[in-house]
């Protein structure tokens, strides 16, 4: 059984693997159940927002793409991995990419947050108009979501802004929305779509995705939220005096918590005087 599992894991690395960010119960024919944290192999992505997946036991079926997070993100550095992740959501978000014949128009189309710098780009008038003419009336993200790290229990505020010549709607996806936990979606006077989670919990961490849609198409922006959880209590397994001024301490690592640095405090008492030693791992 272990050998089969290792073979399946290796195939995932070669073919593309995702992890369920929330549990999903099939409600339609050909859909398949999945639980939070379960790994699946991505076989195909259709035009309706569903991914055909294969589970470790060999069962195949369809799951909505926003229930899936990429398990392994290709790239030699963090910037390349971020780019790949955004391209993944672009693939599952739109039926087909709009490809222009000239590089400047492609730049303006794919890097929407640079639209304010249009006047500094060496773009011909014809190229500029092609990016915003009738062939390109789907929404454009002009203020994308930002990845952030939030402490447990604090407020999470995600903001983004889209531009469209036609009326459009904004739909949010993410763990808190899928689980139907308390949250609020508003639009302010400046046109920003805002998702607010007043007291975040550990399960609110994950991928958040805002999609703007009009009659001509859709556009999206993606961010990753990390909820910092304090470590659980550790248990000392060894406390042994080595010499007059030294002791050996060994303990079990905390099973819970995702802090980048964990600080330990050792309280010592010598001749009635109490002092503390602080160190981090």
Kinemage of the C-alpha trace (Angstrom):
@kinemage 1
@onewidth
@group {chain A} dominant
@subgroup {mainchain}
@vectorlist {calphas} color= white
{ca unk a 1} P 0.000 0.000 0.000
{ca unk a 2} L 2.872 2.373 0.856
{ca unk a 3} L 4.583 1.576 -2.455
{ca unk a 4} L 1.416 2.427 -4.383
{ca unk a 5} L 1.074 5.682 -2.437
{ca unk a 6} L 4.660 6.721 -3.229
{ca unk a 7} L 4.133 5.968 -6.938
{ca unk a 8} L 0.970 8.075 -6.918
{ca unk a 9} L 2.833 10.952 -5.209
{ca unk a 10} L 5.557 10.809 -7.876
{ca unk a 11} L 2.955 10.916 -10.651
{ca unk a 12} L 1.425 14.002 -9.024
{ca unk a 13} L 4.748 15.805 -9.167
{ca unk a 14} L 5.071 15.055 -12.874
{ca unk a 15} L 1.465 15.640 -13.945
{ca unk a 16} L 0.179 18.321 -11.552
{ca unk a 17} L -1.332 17.862 -8.127
{ca unk a 18} L -3.682 19.962 -6.012
{ca unk a 19} L -4.905 19.967 -2.424
{ca unk a 20} L -8.529 20.463 -1.385
{ca unk a 21} L -8.755 23.773 0.514
{ca unk a 22} L -12.263 22.865 1.773
{ca unk a 23} L -14.433 19.774 1.826
{ca unk a 24} L -16.771 19.313 -1.145
{ca unk a 25} L -19.884 17.140 -1.440
{ca unk a 26} L -20.977 16.085 -4.909
{ca unk a 27} L -24.427 17.392 -5.851
{ca unk a 28} L -24.436 16.644 -9.577
{ca unk a 29} L -23.741 13.672 -11.793
{ca unk a 30} L -20.032 13.026 -12.490
{ca unk a 31} L -18.975 15.149 -9.496
{ca unk a 32} L -16.893 13.542 -6.748
{ca unk a 33} L -16.613 14.087 -2.992
{ca unk a 34} L -13.414 15.400 -1.426
{ca unk a 35} L -12.279 16.418 2.058
{ca unk a 36} L -10.091 19.285 3.219
{ca unk a 37} L -6.375 18.529 2.845
{ca unk a 38} L -6.894 15.640 0.397
{ca unk a 39} L -4.502 15.454 -2.560
{ca unk a 40} L -5.863 14.941 -6.068
{ca unk a 41} L -4.297 14.660 -9.506
{ca unk a 42} L -5.535 17.227 -12.064
{ca unk a 43} L -6.471 15.561 -15.353
{ca unk a 44} L -8.292 18.339 -17.186
{ca unk a 45} L -10.008 21.721 -16.745
{ca unk a 46} L -13.240 22.526 -18.569
{ca unk a 47} L -14.762 25.901 -19.512
{ca unk a 48} L -17.370 25.853 -16.737
{ca unk a 49} L -15.033 26.206 -13.757
{ca unk a 50} L -14.602 22.486 -13.026
{ca unk a 51} L -11.480 20.349 -12.878
{ca unk a 52} L -11.475 16.642 -13.681
{ca unk a 53} L -9.420 14.980 -10.956
{ca unk a 54} L -8.228 11.541 -9.920
{ca unk a 55} L -8.008 10.552 -6.255
{ca unk a 56} L -5.390 8.265 -4.743
{ca unk a 57} L -7.821 5.335 -4.745
{ca unk a 58} L -8.292 5.721 -8.519
{ca unk a 59} L -11.736 7.350 -8.440
{ca unk a 60} L -12.277 10.110 -10.999
{ca unk a 61} L -14.747 12.972 -11.090
{ca unk a 62} L -15.257 16.728 -11.233
{ca unk a 63} L -14.617 19.319 -8.500
{ca unk a 64} L -14.996 23.145 -8.748
{ca unk a 65} L -11.589 24.695 -9.372
{ca unk a 66} L -11.869 27.155 -6.497
{ca unk a 67} L -11.849 24.186 -4.082
{ca unk a 68} L -8.317 23.342 -5.268
{ca unk a 69} L -4.949 24.841 -4.328
{ca unk a 70} L -1.818 23.889 -6.233
{ca unk a 71} L 0.258 21.520 -4.121
{ca unk a 72} L 3.514 22.018 -5.997
{ca unk a 73} L 4.206 25.316 -7.761
{ca unk a 74} L 6.966 25.197 -10.409
{ca unk a 75} L 9.577 27.930 -10.412
{ca unk a 76} L 13.180 28.590 -9.461
{ca unk a 77} L 12.232 31.441 -7.115
{ca unk a 78} L 9.253 32.920 -5.282
{ca unk a 79} L 8.490 35.455 -8.034
{ca unk a 80} L 8.226 32.715 -10.673
{ca unk a 81} L 5.998 30.645 -8.385
{ca unk a 82} L 3.675 33.625 -7.822
{ca unk a 83} L 3.475 34.170 -11.581
{ca unk a 84} L 2.682 30.492 -12.205
{ca unk a 85} L -0.014 30.548 -9.518
{ca unk a 86} L -1.684 33.592 -11.074
{ca unk a 87} L -1.502 31.997 -14.531
{ca unk a 88} L -3.201 28.900 -13.067
{ca unk a 89} L -6.136 30.995 -11.910
{ca unk a 90} L -6.199 32.829 -15.234
{ca unk a 91} L -6.588 29.429 -16.934
{ca unk a 92} L -9.484 28.321 -14.743
{ca unk a 93} L -11.060 31.781 -14.834
{ca unk a 94} L -11.449 32.464 -18.548
{ca unk a 95} L -12.431 30.439 -21.587
{ca unk a 96} L -9.444 31.584 -23.590
{ca unk a 97} L -6.696 34.155 -23.288
{ca unk a 98} L -6.705 37.212 -25.530
{ca unk a 99} L -3.473 37.260 -27.509
{ca unk a 100} L -2.497 40.437 -29.304
{ca unk a 101} L -0.115 40.588 -32.258
{ca unk a 102} L 2.247 43.099 -30.647
{ca unk a 103} L 4.145 42.887 -27.371
{ca unk a 104} L 3.102 46.291 -25.956
{ca unk a 105} L -0.580 45.371 -26.105
{ca unk a 106} L 0.120 42.016 -24.488
{ca unk a 107} L 1.977 43.836 -21.734
{ca unk a 108} L -0.972 46.139 -21.071
{ca unk a 109} L -3.407 43.241 -21.176
{ca unk a 110} L -1.556 40.889 -18.863
{ca unk a 111} L -0.019 43.316 -16.372
{ca unk a 112} L -3.059 45.417 -15.620
{ca unk a 113} L -1.564 47.321 -12.714
{ca unk a 114} L 0.801 49.103 -15.149
{ca unk a 115} L -2.054 50.800 -16.993
{ca unk a 116} L -1.279 54.059 -15.189
{ca unk a 117} L 2.130 54.083 -16.921
{ca unk a 118} L 0.723 53.849 -20.448
{ca unk a 119} L 1.994 57.307 -21.417
{ca unk a 120} L 5.584 56.217 -20.725
{ca unk a 121} L 5.463 53.136 -22.954
{ca unk a 122} L 6.591 53.277 -26.607
{ca unk a 123} L 3.209 52.144 -27.904
{ca unk a 124} L 1.751 53.215 -31.224
{ca unk a 125} L -1.746 54.670 -31.238
{ca unk a 126} L -3.085 51.650 -33.107
{ca unk a 127} L -1.620 49.259 -30.524
{ca unk a 128} L -3.037 51.290 -27.643
{ca unk a 129} L -6.525 51.359 -29.092
{ca unk a 130} L -6.472 47.622 -29.762
{ca unk a 131} L -6.094 46.989 -26.040
{ca unk a 132} L -9.208 48.986 -25.127
{ca unk a 133} L -11.392 48.767 -28.225
{ca unk a 134} L -14.537 46.702 -28.707
{ca unk a 135} L -12.483 43.486 -28.853
{ca unk a 136} L -11.385 44.013 -25.257
{ca unk a 137} L -14.352 45.079 -23.145
{ca unk a 138} L -14.040 42.530 -20.388
{ca unk a 139} L -13.153 43.939 -16.908
{ca unk a 140} L -9.564 44.889 -16.093
{ca unk a 141} L -8.061 44.626 -12.618
{ca unk a 142} L -6.364 47.939 -11.801
{ca unk a 143} L -5.768 47.288 -8.064
{ca unk a 144} L -4.972 43.593 -7.405
{ca unk a 145} L -5.280 41.760 -4.102
{ca unk a 146} L -2.181 41.558 -1.916
{ca unk a 147} L -0.824 38.495 -0.092
{ca unk a 148} L -0.736 39.056 3.666
{ca unk a 149} L 0.060 37.439 7.024
{ca unk a 150} L -2.470 37.990 9.829
{ca unk a 151} L -2.386 36.994 13.494
{ca unk a 152} L -5.096 34.689 14.805
{ca unk a 153} L -8.155 36.659 15.930
{ca unk a 154} L -7.284 39.862 14.063
{ca unk a 155} L -9.281 41.469 11.259
{ca unk a 156} L -8.659 40.516 7.621
{ca unk a 157} L -9.384 43.162 4.980
{ca unk a 158} L -8.914 42.330 1.299
{ca unk a 159} L -9.412 45.071 -1.305
{ca unk a 160} L -9.330 45.128 -5.087
{ca unk a 161} L -10.558 47.380 -7.873
{ca unk a 162} L -11.684 46.648 -11.425
{ca unk a 163} L -12.365 48.850 -14.445
{ca unk a 164} L -15.011 48.144 -17.061
{ca unk a 165} L -16.852 50.230 -19.635
{ca unk a 166} L -19.859 47.976 -19.108
{ca unk a 167} L -21.654 47.122 -15.859
{ca unk a 168} L -20.109 44.180 -14.027
{ca unk a 169} L -20.437 42.062 -10.891
{ca unk a 170} L -17.724 40.963 -8.466
{ca unk a 171} L -17.778 37.494 -6.888
{ca unk a 172} L -15.481 36.433 -4.056
{ca unk a 173} L -14.178 32.926 -3.391
{ca unk a 174} L -12.132 31.574 -0.502
{ca unk a 175} L -12.180 29.342 2.589
{ca unk a 176} L -14.346 31.677 4.712
{ca unk a 177} L -16.926 31.977 1.923
{ca unk a 178} L -16.986 28.285 1.076
{ca unk a 179} L -17.425 27.372 4.750
{ca unk a 180} L -20.093 30.097 5.130
{ca unk a 181} L -18.404 31.631 8.133
{ca unk a 182} L -19.154 35.228 9.078
{ca unk a 183} L -17.780 37.799 6.633
{ca unk a 184} L -18.828 40.980 4.846
{ca unk a 185} L -18.459 42.075 1.212
{ca unk a 186} L -18.885 45.787 0.477
{ca unk a 187} L -18.087 48.360 -2.207
{ca unk a 188} L -16.860 51.805 -1.162
{ca unk a 189} L -17.292 55.172 -2.892
{ca unk a 190} L -14.018 54.780 -4.793
{ca unk a 191} L -15.178 51.539 -6.391
{ca unk a 192} L -13.094 49.113 -4.323
{ca unk a 193} L -14.610 45.707 -3.612
{ca unk a 194} L -13.784 44.850 0.016
{ca unk a 195} L -13.921 41.517 1.843
{ca unk a 196} L -13.837 41.854 5.651
{ca unk a 197} L -13.368 39.048 8.194
{ca unk a 198} L -13.579 40.580 11.685
{ca unk a 199} L -12.041 37.814 13.809
{ca unk a 200} L -10.072 35.366 11.709
{ca unk a 201} L -9.633 31.727 12.680
{ca unk a 202} L -7.015 29.219 11.559
{ca unk a 203} L -9.343 27.781 8.891
{ca unk a 204} L -9.621 31.195 7.176
{ca unk a 205} L -6.089 30.823 5.780
{ca unk a 206} L -5.691 29.977 2.103
{ca unk a 207} L -6.319 31.265 -1.401
{ca unk a 208} L -8.765 34.133 -1.948
{ca unk a 209} L -10.014 35.027 -5.384
{ca unk a 210} L -12.139 37.984 -6.579
{ca unk a 211} L -13.664 37.742 -10.052
{ca unk a 212} L -15.261 40.574 -12.017
{ca unk a 213} L -17.605 39.587 -14.832
{ca unk a 214} L -19.552 41.417 -17.529
{ca unk a 215} L -21.246 40.336 -20.764
{ca unk a 216} L -17.903 40.271 -22.612
{ca unk a 217} L -15.890 38.137 -20.211
{ca unk a 218} L -14.248 38.126 -16.812
{ca unk a 219} L -11.090 39.031 -14.948
{ca unk a 220} L -9.705 37.981 -11.586
{ca unk a 221} L -7.178 38.769 -8.902
{ca unk a 222} L -5.736 36.293 -6.389
{ca unk a 223} L -4.085 36.545 -2.963
{ca unk a 224} L -2.809 34.110 -0.356
{ca unk a 225} L -3.709 34.732 3.294
{ca unk a 226} L -1.595 33.186 6.056
{ca unk a 227} L -3.090 33.114 9.555
{ca unk a 228} L -0.324 33.045 12.170
{ca unk a 229} L -1.261 30.565 14.908
{ca unk a 230} L 0.628 30.488 18.245
{ca unk a 231} L 2.480 27.265 19.066
{ca unk a 232} L 0.966 24.727 21.427
{ca unk a 233} L 2.481 23.776 24.790
{ca unk a 234} L 5.701 21.789 24.584
{ca unk a 235} L 6.657 18.971 26.957
{ca unk a 236} L 10.146 18.564 28.413
{ca unk a 237} L 11.435 15.020 28.010
{ca unk a 238} L 14.938 15.474 29.459
{ca unk a 239} L 16.251 17.813 32.160
{ca unk a 240} L 19.760 16.796 33.192
{ca unk a 241} L 22.575 18.679 34.915
{ca unk a 242} L 25.811 18.498 32.915
{ca unk a 243} L 28.011 20.523 35.249
{ca unk a 244} L 27.704 23.264 37.822
{ca unk a 245} L 26.582 25.897 35.321
{ca unk a 246} L 24.969 23.855 32.526
{ca unk a 247} L 21.934 21.649 32.045
{ca unk a 248} L 20.668 19.586 29.128
{ca unk a 249} L 17.074 20.228 28.079
{ca unk a 250} L 15.171 18.217 25.508
{ca unk a 251} L 11.511 18.607 24.614
{ca unk a 252} L 8.921 17.649 22.061
{ca unk a 253} L 8.345 20.211 19.349
{ca unk a 254} L 5.005 21.974 19.358
{ca unk a 255} L 2.498 20.146 17.177
{ca unk a 256} L 0.465 23.255 16.488
{ca unk a 257} L 1.474 26.670 15.204
{ca unk a 258} L 3.046 28.132 12.078
{ca unk a 259} L 5.090 31.034 13.434
{ca unk a 260} L 8.315 31.701 11.567
{ca unk a 261} L 10.264 31.910 14.838
{ca unk a 262} L 9.362 30.203 18.126
{ca unk a 263} L 10.780 31.698 21.330
{ca unk a 264} L 11.391 29.587 24.432
{ca unk a 265} L 11.758 30.927 27.968
{ca unk a 266} L 13.661 28.956 30.627
{ca unk a 267} L 13.190 30.092 34.222
{ca unk a 268} L 16.148 29.410 36.507
{ca unk a 269} L 16.592 29.848 40.251
{ca unk a 270} L 19.945 30.055 42.013
{ca unk a 271} L 20.393 30.937 45.686
{ca unk a 272} L 16.940 32.476 45.842
{ca unk a 273} L 17.490 34.608 42.729
{ca unk a 274} L 15.197 33.945 39.755
{ca unk a 275} L 16.356 34.779 36.233
{ca unk a 276} L 15.159 33.845 32.762
{ca unk a 277} L 16.873 32.818 29.549
{ca unk a 278} L 15.142 33.482 26.219
{ca unk a 279} L 16.156 31.865 22.947
{ca unk a 280} L 14.506 31.144 19.617
{ca unk a 281} L 14.454 28.262 17.164
